[in-house]
Amino acid sequence: MNKVIIDCDPGIDDSLAIMLSLNSPEIEVIGITIVAGNSPVELGFKNAKRILNFLGRLDIPVFAGADRPRKRDYVNALDTHGADGLGESFLPEIEGQEIPEKTAVQFMKEALMTEDISVIALGPLTNLAALIDEAPEAFMSIKRLVSMGGNFRSHGNCSPVAEYNYWEDPDSARLVFQTLYENHGKIEMVGLDVTREIVLTPEILDEIKKVNPSTGDFIEKITNFYFKFHWEWEHIRGCVINDPLAVAQFLDPDILSGFEAFTDVETGGISMGQTVVDSMGFYRKDSNSVIYTSVDKPKFWEMFLTRVLNIEPDVYKNSFGNLILR
């Protein structure tokens, strides 16, 4: 079984990704680390606890990490995720769940130096950059690093050219990519080119509520705000759920396909946060990334829905088969 740390900034789609990961027997989530991104770090910590409480998994430790980007000012995404970071569902706080003294970086360092562990990064890469500063050997011992972030040919979601996680902290993203290049490592970039294909539509949500009312009600509460945001800003009927795709790809490498390339991250100016993917090999540099460009949508949805809703494949086919389009 693969041991995994989920580094995230909950966040609506982070929450859905946590739900998928904890319903997947192939992996053991040994801890969740929080970074400032969609939500300020203290709010992200509370939201992680709320999700774990819903799932009955408060045994999983949560650690708070960086509360601001490496260099630039912090800009949250509560306009996208709601005032509480969870779609203004305003779920009750979990009593007796205080932020531990051990930081996210301390936890990562200790865990990574002890055994083989992978990291699924669903937010800005600030915690990982701090790990490079403090313990580069621990960072380079990461078995597999999957990041929801960046974009290749797709337009951005917070600027014309940049995806939010890397735009939020471009300096940390650049350090991660550079460190991997210098040490012959690779990051798997699950960017907007593929995540934009994963849209939770009203029809899918209605069916979710029918087959699993409890989970469906929970998902509806946290995504309702997200639905409104996507319609207002992108005229999408439904909401893009980015982060679960990164978890799904970790679980099944056949869900996404793409290519290897050298990638750098722009840290300033009007293109701040843009991932510069050398797909044509102009720089003559070894690859430091896997860039995913296509997604098997039916395969993703079958994995996500059967696991999160705890239903059998035949129930999935009968309930969702006609709703999931290739």
C-alpha positions as CSV (number, residue, x, y, z in Angstrom):
1,M,0.0,0.0,0.0
2,N,1.3,3.4,-0.9
3,K,1.7,5.9,1.9
4,V,0.7,9.4,1.0
5,I,0.7,12.9,2.5
6,I,-1.9,15.2,1.1
7,D,-0.7,18.9,1.0
8,C,-3.7,21.1,0.5
9,D,-5.6,24.3,1.1
10,P,-9.3,23.3,1.7
11,G,-11.2,24.6,-0.4
12,I,-14.2,22.9,-2.0
13,D,-12.4,20.7,-4.5
14,D,-9.7,19.8,-2.0
15,S,-12.4,18.4,0.2
16,L,-13.7,16.3,-2.6
17,A,-10.2,15.1,-3.2
18,I,-9.8,14.1,0.4
19,M,-13.1,12.2,0.2
20,L,-11.8,10.2,-2.8
21,S,-8.4,9.5,-1.2
22,L,-9.9,8.2,2.1
23,N,-12.2,5.9,0.1
24,S,-9.4,4.3,-1.9
25,P,-7.8,1.1,-0.5
26,E,-4.6,1.5,-2.6
27,I,-3.3,4.3,-0.4
28,E,-2.9,5.1,3.2
29,V,-3.1,8.8,4.0
30,I,-0.7,9.2,6.9
31,G,-1.3,12.9,7.3
32,I,-2.7,16.1,5.8
33,T,-0.7,19.3,5.7
34,I,-2.3,22.7,5.2
35,V,-0.9,25.6,3.2
36,A,-2.4,29.1,2.7
37,G,-4.2,29.2,-0.6
38,N,-7.9,28.9,-1.3
39,S,-8.3,29.5,2.5
40,P,-6.1,31.1,5.1
41,V,-4.1,28.4,6.8
42,E,-6.1,28.4,10.1
43,L,-9.4,28.2,8.2
44,G,-7.9,25.4,5.9
45,F,-7.0,23.5,9.1
46,K,-10.5,23.7,10.4
47,N,-12.0,22.7,7.1
48,A,-9.8,19.6,6.9
49,K,-11.1,18.7,10.3
50,R,-14.7,19.2,9.2
51,I,-14.2,16.9,6.2
52,L,-12.4,14.3,8.3
53,N,-15.3,14.4,10.8
54,F,-17.8,13.9,8.1
55,L,-15.8,10.8,6.9
56,G,-15.4,9.5,10.5
57,R,-11.6,9.8,10.1
58,L,-10.4,12.2,12.7
59,D,-7.6,9.7,13.4
60,I,-5.7,11.2,10.5
61,P,-3.4,14.0,11.8
62,V,-3.5,17.5,10.3
63,F,-0.6,19.9,10.4
64,A,-0.6,23.6,9.6
65,G,2.1,25.0,7.3
66,A,3.0,28.2,5.6
67,D,0.5,31.1,6.2
68,R,1.8,33.2,3.3
69,P,3.6,32.8,0.0
70,R,7.4,32.7,-0.2
71,K,7.8,36.3,-1.4
72,R,4.6,37.9,-2.7
73,D,1.5,39.0,-0.7
74,Y,-1.1,36.4,0.1
75,V,-4.3,36.5,-1.9
76,N,-6.9,34.0,-0.8
77,A,-9.6,32.5,-3.1
78,L,-12.6,32.9,-0.8
79,D,-14.3,34.7,-3.6
80,T,-14.3,31.4,-5.4
81,H,-14.8,29.1,-2.4
82,G,-17.0,31.2,-0.1
83,A,-16.4,33.0,3.1
84,D,-15.8,29.8,5.1
85,G,-13.8,28.2,2.3
86,L,-16.4,25.4,2.0
87,G,-19.0,27.1,-0.2
88,E,-20.6,29.0,2.7
89,S,-22.0,25.7,4.1
90,F,-20.8,27.0,7.5
91,L,-20.3,23.5,9.0
92,P,-19.8,23.5,12.7
93,E,-16.3,23.6,14.0
94,I,-14.9,20.3,15.5
95,E,-14.3,20.8,19.2
96,G,-11.0,19.8,20.8
97,Q,-9.1,19.9,17.5
98,E,-6.4,22.5,18.0
99,I,-3.5,23.2,15.6
100,P,-0.6,21.0,16.8
101,E,2.8,22.6,17.6
102,K,4.5,20.4,15.1
103,T,4.4,22.2,11.7
104,A,3.7,20.7,8.3
105,V,7.3,20.9,7.3
106,Q,8.5,19.2,10.5
107,F,5.9,16.4,9.9
108,M,6.9,16.0,6.3
109,K,10.6,15.9,7.1
110,E,10.3,13.3,9.8
111,A,7.9,11.1,7.7
112,L,9.9,11.3,4.5
113,M,13.2,10.5,6.1
114,T,11.7,7.4,7.7
115,E,9.9,5.5,4.9
116,D,8.8,5.7,1.3
117,I,6.1,8.3,1.0
118,S,4.5,10.1,-1.9
119,V,3.0,13.6,-1.8
120,I,-0.2,14.8,-3.5
121,A,-0.1,18.6,-3.6
122,L,-3.4,20.2,-4.1
123,G,-2.5,23.8,-3.3
124,P,0.4,26.3,-3.7
125,L,3.8,24.6,-3.3
126,T,4.9,26.8,-0.4
127,N,5.2,23.9,2.1
128,L,7.3,21.9,-0.3
129,A,9.6,24.9,-1.0
130,A,10.0,25.3,2.8
131,L,10.9,21.7,3.0
132,I,13.6,22.2,0.3
133,D,15.0,25.0,2.4
134,E,15.1,23.0,5.6
135,A,15.7,19.4,4.4
136,P,16.4,19.1,0.7
137,E,17.2,15.4,1.2
138,A,13.8,14.8,2.6
139,F,12.2,16.6,-0.4
140,M,14.2,14.5,-2.9
141,S,13.1,11.3,-1.1
142,I,9.5,11.9,-2.1
143,K,8.6,8.7,-3.9
144,R,6.1,10.3,-6.3
145,L,5.0,14.0,-6.4
146,V,1.7,14.8,-8.1
147,S,0.6,18.4,-8.2
148,M,-2.7,19.9,-9.1
149,G,-1.4,23.1,-10.7
150,G,-0.3,24.9,-13.8
151,N,-1.5,24.9,-17.3
152,F,0.0,24.1,-20.7
153,R,-2.3,25.3,-23.5
154,S,-5.4,26.1,-21.5
155,H,-6.0,29.6,-20.4
156,G,-5.6,30.5,-16.8
157,N,-8.2,30.7,-14.0
158,C,-6.9,33.8,-12.2
159,S,-5.1,35.6,-15.0
160,P,-5.1,35.1,-18.8
161,V,-2.1,32.6,-18.5
162,A,-1.8,31.3,-14.9
163,E,-3.5,28.7,-12.7
164,Y,-4.2,29.8,-9.2
165,N,-2.0,27.5,-7.2
166,Y,1.2,28.5,-9.0
167,W,0.0,32.1,-9.4
168,E,-0.5,32.3,-5.6
169,D,3.1,31.4,-4.9
170,P,5.1,31.3,-8.2
171,D,8.5,31.6,-6.3
172,S,7.8,28.3,-4.4
173,A,6.6,26.6,-7.6
174,R,9.7,27.7,-9.4
175,L,12.0,26.4,-6.7
176,V,10.2,23.0,-6.7
177,F,10.6,22.7,-10.5
178,Q,14.2,23.9,-10.4
179,T,15.2,21.6,-7.6
180,L,13.7,18.6,-9.4
181,Y,15.6,19.5,-12.6
182,E,18.9,19.9,-10.7
183,N,18.4,16.5,-9.0
184,H,16.9,14.6,-12.0
185,G,13.5,14.3,-10.4
186,K,10.0,14.9,-11.9
187,I,6.7,16.5,-10.8
188,E,3.5,15.3,-12.3
189,M,1.5,18.4,-13.3
190,V,-2.2,17.8,-13.3
191,G,-3.1,21.2,-14.8
192,L,-6.1,23.1,-16.2
193,D,-5.7,21.3,-19.6
194,V,-7.2,18.2,-18.0
195,T,-9.0,19.4,-14.9
196,R,-11.3,21.7,-16.9
197,E,-12.7,18.5,-18.4
198,I,-14.0,17.4,-15.0
199,V,-17.3,19.3,-14.5
200,L,-19.7,18.3,-11.8
201,T,-23.0,19.1,-13.5
202,P,-26.5,19.7,-11.9
203,E,-27.6,16.4,-13.4
204,I,-24.7,14.4,-11.9
205,L,-25.3,16.1,-8.5
206,D,-29.0,15.3,-8.6
207,E,-28.2,11.6,-9.2
208,I,-25.6,11.7,-6.5
209,K,-28.3,12.8,-4.0
210,K,-30.6,9.9,-5.1
211,V,-28.1,7.1,-4.8
212,N,-26.4,8.4,-1.5
213,P,-28.5,11.1,0.1
214,S,-26.2,11.7,3.0
215,T,-23.1,12.2,0.9
216,G,-25.1,13.9,-1.8
217,D,-26.4,16.4,0.7
218,F,-22.9,17.1,2.0
219,I,-21.5,17.6,-1.6
220,E,-24.4,19.9,-2.5
221,K,-23.8,22.1,0.6
222,I,-20.2,22.6,-0.2
223,T,-20.5,23.0,-4.0
224,N,-23.6,25.2,-4.3
225,F,-21.5,28.4,-4.1
226,Y,-19.0,26.9,-6.5
227,F,-21.8,26.3,-9.1
228,K,-22.8,30.0,-8.9
229,F,-19.2,31.2,-9.2
230,H,-18.5,29.1,-12.3
231,W,-21.6,30.3,-14.0
232,E,-20.9,33.9,-13.3
233,W,-17.3,33.9,-14.4
234,E,-16.9,31.2,-17.0
235,H,-20.5,30.4,-18.0
236,I,-20.0,26.8,-17.1
237,R,-23.2,24.9,-16.1
238,G,-21.8,23.1,-13.1
239,C,-18.4,23.4,-11.4
240,V,-14.9,22.3,-12.3
241,I,-13.6,19.9,-9.6
242,N,-9.8,20.2,-10.1
243,D,-8.2,18.4,-7.2
244,P,-9.9,15.0,-7.2
245,L,-8.3,14.4,-10.6
246,A,-4.8,14.6,-9.1
247,V,-5.8,12.0,-6.6
248,A,-7.4,9.8,-9.3
249,Q,-4.2,10.0,-11.4
250,F,-2.2,8.9,-8.5
251,L,-4.5,5.9,-8.0
252,D,-4.7,5.0,-11.7
253,P,-2.0,6.3,-14.1
254,D,-4.1,5.3,-17.1
255,I,-6.7,8.1,-16.3
256,L,-4.4,10.8,-17.7
257,S,-1.8,10.9,-20.5
258,G,0.7,13.5,-21.6
259,F,4.4,14.0,-22.1
260,E,7.6,14.8,-20.3
261,A,9.2,18.2,-20.6
262,F,11.4,20.8,-18.9
263,T,9.1,23.3,-17.2
264,D,9.8,26.6,-15.5
265,V,7.5,29.0,-13.7
266,E,7.3,32.8,-14.3
267,T,7.6,34.7,-11.0
268,G,6.7,38.3,-12.0
269,G,5.0,40.6,-14.4
270,I,1.8,40.1,-16.3
271,S,2.5,36.4,-16.8
272,M,3.3,35.7,-13.1
273,G,2.6,32.1,-12.3
274,Q,2.6,30.9,-15.9
275,T,4.1,27.4,-16.4
276,V,6.5,27.7,-19.3
277,V,6.5,24.2,-20.8
278,D,9.3,23.5,-23.2
279,S,7.3,20.9,-25.3
280,M,9.5,21.4,-28.3
281,G,12.8,21.0,-26.5
282,F,14.1,24.5,-27.3
283,Y,16.2,24.7,-24.0
284,R,17.8,21.3,-24.6
285,K,17.3,20.5,-20.9
286,D,16.3,17.2,-19.3
287,S,12.7,17.0,-18.3
288,N,11.6,17.8,-14.8
289,S,7.9,17.3,-15.2
290,V,5.2,15.1,-16.7
291,I,2.6,17.4,-18.3
292,Y,-0.9,15.8,-18.6
293,T,-2.9,16.8,-21.6
294,S,-5.8,14.3,-22.0
295,V,-8.2,12.6,-19.6
296,D,-10.4,9.5,-19.7
297,K,-13.5,11.2,-18.3
298,P,-15.6,8.1,-17.9
299,K,-12.8,6.3,-16.1
300,F,-12.4,9.2,-13.7
301,W,-16.1,9.5,-13.0
302,E,-16.5,5.8,-12.4
303,M,-13.7,5.8,-9.9
304,F,-14.8,9.0,-8.1
305,L,-18.5,8.2,-7.9
306,T,-18.3,4.5,-6.9
307,R,-15.8,5.3,-4.2
308,V,-17.1,8.5,-2.8
309,L,-20.7,7.2,-2.8
310,N,-19.8,3.7,-1.8
311,I,-21.8,2.1,-4.7
312,E,-21.1,-0.9,-6.9
313,P,-20.2,-0.5,-10.6
314,D,-23.6,-1.8,-11.8
315,V,-25.3,0.9,-9.7
316,Y,-22.9,3.5,-11.2
317,K,-23.7,2.3,-14.7
318,N,-27.5,2.4,-14.2
319,S,-27.5,5.7,-12.4
320,F,-24.7,7.7,-14.1
321,G,-23.9,5.9,-17.4
322,N,-25.9,8.2,-19.6
323,L,-24.7,11.4,-17.8
324,I,-21.0,10.9,-18.3
325,L,-20.0,11.8,-21.8
326,R,-16.7,11.0,-23.5
